[in-house]
Amino acid sequence: MFGLSAGVNNRWAIGVRAGTMITTSTLVYAKVGYTKADIDFVGDTDGIVWGGGAEMELSGPVHLQADYSYVDYDAISFGPVAIDADQHVVRVGVLYKINWTSSSTKKPYLK
């Protein structure tokens, strides 16, 4: 066996996220979307992104988010050889949400 490694450059994605509040400050969600990436040695390829995550309010506008995405790119062909390319992405981050409304009673929840 041998290993082949190729980098993913300039990837973008668009999709939707839907979830439910499991507590007054915690959202769990699923997401799905379309992606396009420039992969070394191959060029542009399309793919599907799906995954899920959770977002929790820490204090007011400060939120903690943890997220997993699986990216399944179209098969890449080199003559008679096809390669199945995929990618696993795990993200953890701190968000600061801006409340654009003038009322202090409204929460700027989860866009």
C-alpha positions as CSV (number, residue, x, y, z in Angstrom):
1,M,0.0,0.0,0.0
2,F,1.1,3.5,-0.6
3,G,-0.4,6.8,0.6
4,L,-1.3,9.8,-1.5
5,S,-1.9,13.1,0.2
6,A,-3.4,16.2,-1.5
7,G,-4.2,19.6,0.0
8,V,-7.6,21.3,-0.2
9,N,-7.3,24.9,-1.2
10,N,-9.9,27.6,-1.4
11,R,-12.9,25.6,-0.2
12,W,-16.3,27.3,0.2
13,A,-19.7,26.0,1.2
14,I,-23.3,27.0,1.5
15,G,-26.0,25.3,3.4
16,V,-28.8,25.2,6.0
17,R,-28.8,24.6,9.7
18,A,-31.9,23.4,11.7
19,G,-32.0,22.7,15.3
20,T,-33.9,22.7,18.6
21,M,-33.3,24.3,22.0
22,I,-32.7,21.5,24.5
23,T,-32.3,23.9,27.4
24,T,-32.9,27.6,27.6
25,S,-29.3,28.3,26.6
26,T,-28.3,25.3,24.5
27,L,-29.1,24.6,20.8
28,V,-28.3,21.3,19.1
29,Y,-28.5,21.3,15.3
30,A,-28.0,19.4,12.1
31,K,-26.7,20.9,8.9
32,V,-26.4,20.0,5.2
33,G,-25.0,21.9,2.2
34,Y,-23.0,22.1,-1.0
35,T,-19.3,22.7,-1.3
36,K,-16.7,23.4,-4.0
37,A,-13.0,23.0,-3.4
38,D,-9.7,23.3,-5.3
39,I,-7.8,20.1,-4.6
40,D,-4.1,19.8,-5.3
41,F,-3.3,17.8,-8.6
42,V,-7.1,17.7,-9.4
43,G,-8.6,21.2,-9.6
44,D,-12.1,22.1,-8.8
45,T,-14.5,19.4,-7.4
46,D,-18.0,19.5,-6.0
47,G,-19.2,17.9,-2.8
48,I,-21.9,17.6,-0.1
49,V,-21.4,18.7,3.5
50,W,-23.4,17.3,6.4
51,G,-22.9,17.3,10.1
52,G,-24.1,18.7,13.3
53,G,-23.2,20.5,16.5
54,A,-24.2,22.4,19.6
55,E,-24.2,26.0,20.6
56,M,-24.4,27.2,24.2
57,E,-24.9,30.6,25.7
58,L,-22.1,31.3,28.2
59,S,-23.0,34.8,29.3
60,G,-25.2,37.2,27.4
61,P,-23.9,37.5,23.9
62,V,-21.0,35.1,24.4
63,H,-21.6,31.6,23.1
64,L,-19.6,28.4,22.8
65,Q,-19.9,26.3,19.7
66,A,-18.8,22.8,18.8
67,D,-19.3,21.5,15.3
68,Y,-18.6,18.4,13.2
69,S,-18.8,18.3,9.4
70,Y,-18.3,15.4,7.0
71,V,-17.4,16.6,3.4
72,D,-18.0,14.0,0.6
73,Y,-16.4,15.2,-2.6
74,D,-17.2,13.8,-6.0
75,A,-15.1,10.9,-7.1
76,I,-11.8,12.1,-8.7
77,S,-10.7,10.2,-11.8
78,F,-7.2,9.7,-13.1
79,G,-7.8,7.7,-16.3
80,P,-9.1,4.3,-15.2
81,V,-8.5,5.0,-11.5
82,A,-11.1,6.7,-9.4
83,I,-10.4,8.1,-5.9
84,D,-13.1,8.8,-3.3
85,A,-12.1,12.0,-1.6
86,D,-13.6,13.0,1.8
87,Q,-12.8,15.3,4.7
88,H,-13.7,15.4,8.4
89,V,-13.8,18.8,10.0
90,V,-14.1,19.5,13.8
91,R,-14.5,23.1,15.0
92,V,-14.7,24.6,18.5
93,G,-15.1,28.3,18.9
94,V,-16.4,31.2,21.0
95,L,-19.0,33.5,19.3
96,Y,-20.0,37.0,20.2
97,K,-23.5,37.8,19.0
98,I,-24.6,41.3,18.3
99,N,-28.2,42.3,19.2
100,W,-29.3,44.5,16.4
101,T,-32.7,45.2,18.0
102,S,-33.3,48.2,20.3
103,S,-35.2,46.1,22.8
104,S,-33.2,44.6,25.6
105,T,-35.8,41.8,26.1
106,K,-35.1,40.1,22.8
107,K,-32.3,37.6,22.5
108,P,-30.3,37.5,19.3
109,Y,-30.6,33.7,19.0
110,L,-28.9,31.5,16.7
111,K,-28.8,32.6,13.1
